[in-house]
């Protein structure tokens, strides 16, 4: 009598994982070959990606600076450091 310690689902999951890993490995080998064959094109693409990412970071930073400037301007217009008619109650023991 044989005992099965795993189900058919485990076998299918293992087979799917192995197939996915095989496909990813083949894709990586293909990309490596293309990069070796055409390095100038990929250098240009990498430079373009960094350039676009730099523009995006710069725009985000400018938006944050402008929002902080607007926030500080509205905070400085309200010159009261405390609220009127606010009382703090403490229990004396």
Rosetta blueprint (number, residue, H / E / L):
1 X L
2 X L
3 X L
4 X L
5 X L
6 X L
7 X L
8 X H
9 X H
10 X H
11 X H
12 X H
13 X H
14 X H
15 X H
16 X H
17 X H
18 X H
19 X H
20 X H
21 X H
22 X H
23 X H
24 X H
25 X H
26 X H
27 X H
28 X H
29 X H
30 X H
31 X H
32 X H
33 X H
34 X H
35 X H
36 X H
37 X H
38 X L
39 X H
40 X H
41 X H
42 X H
43 X H
44 X H
45 X H
46 X H
47 X H
48 X H
49 X H
50 X H
51 X H
52 X H
53 X H
54 X H
55 X H
56 X H
57 X H
58 X H
59 X H
60 X H
61 X H
62 X H
63 X H
64 X H
65 X H
66 X H
67 X H
68 X H
69 X H
70 X H
71 X H
72 X H
73 X H
74 X H
75 X H
76 X H
77 X H
78 X L
79 X L
80 X L
81 X L
82 X L
83 X L
84 X L
85 X L
86 X L
87 X L
88 X L
89 X L
90 X L
91 X L
92 X L
93 X L
